[in-house]
C-alpha cells in the first residue's frame, strides 16, 4: 500500500486525537493556531523480504557506529545522504500515540504530530495500518514528516526524575510545558516503523532470531529502496536506531544490537547510527558487535542460516519488560 498526503490538508481533515491532557498541552505549544504545515507525506507498507544468503560480517562491523544518548535528529552524514529513524512500533501502527504512555514510539509521534494524522487518515478508510500481519513483518515507511517540537524527557526543572515512560503521566502540567520546545521552522524526518517480537522468555529460539533479522533487514532494505526512488538514483542511506524492542517488549539488548548491525549491512545501508541511550548502552552495543566478530568471524562472508544457528547456540536469554 502506498499513499501520498498533502500535509496541510491531512492535518486539517484528520487532526491528531489526543486523549491525555499532557499530550494536548505539548501539541498546543508545538502547533499553535498560527502554524503553517507544508510539504507532502509519503506512506508505504512493505512485505517481508527474503534474507540474503550470505552476511559480510567485516562490512557490517564497519557500517555500524554508536552515538551516545537518544535521538536528536541531527544529520550524521553529508548532505547527499538520506537519513531515516526507526520507530519502535507496535504491530498496530502508533496504536497508543494519544494515550498517557510515553515510550519511544509515542515520543516520536508527540514530536512529529502529523504521524497521528496519518494513522487517523488511514483508519478513516477502514484500513488498519499493521507492521506485522500473518506473523510476518510488514514495515511502514513515512517521509516528509515535520518534527514540530523537541520534548525533553531528561531530568530538569520540575522533573527531577525525567518524563519518560510512566513518569510522563504523573508529571505536573508545568513540567510538561517546561520540557516542550517548539521548533520553528520544523525539521523534516523520515521514519521506518518496525515491530519487534515481545513477551519472550528463556533463550532465544532460532525461529525468533530469524524473525528479528528479517524484520530489521526488511525495514532497512525498504529505506534503501525508497531513498533510491525518491532521489531517482542510488545514494548513501543512514539508518538511526537503538535498543529496538528492549523496553516494554523485554528484548535482550546485546542480541538486538547484534542483529541490527548485521541487518543494516545486509540491506545495503551506508551507516547504522546506533543511539546507545544511557551509559550502559555503550557497553551493550559493543558487546553486540563483539558477538558478531567473535562468533561469526570476519575473514570471509558467512552463510545467513549458519550465522543464525551460531547465535542461537549461545543461548542468550530474553530480558525483562521495563513497564513502559
Protein Blocks (a to p, Z undefined) as FASTA:
>chain_A
ZZdddfklmmmmmccddfbfklmmmmmmmmgfklccedjddddddddddddfbdcfklmm
mmpccdehjdehiafbdfkbccdddddddfbghklmmmmbdcfklmmmmmmmmlmmmmmm
mmmnopacdfbeehiacddddehiacfbdcdfbgcehilnojehjllmmpcfklmmmmpc
cdddddddddddddddehiacjddfklmmmmmmmmmmmmmmmmmmmmmmnopacdddddd
djehilmnopafklmmmmmmmmmmmnopabdcddehimklmmmmmmmmmmmmmmnopmbc
cdfklmmmmmmmnopacdddehZZ
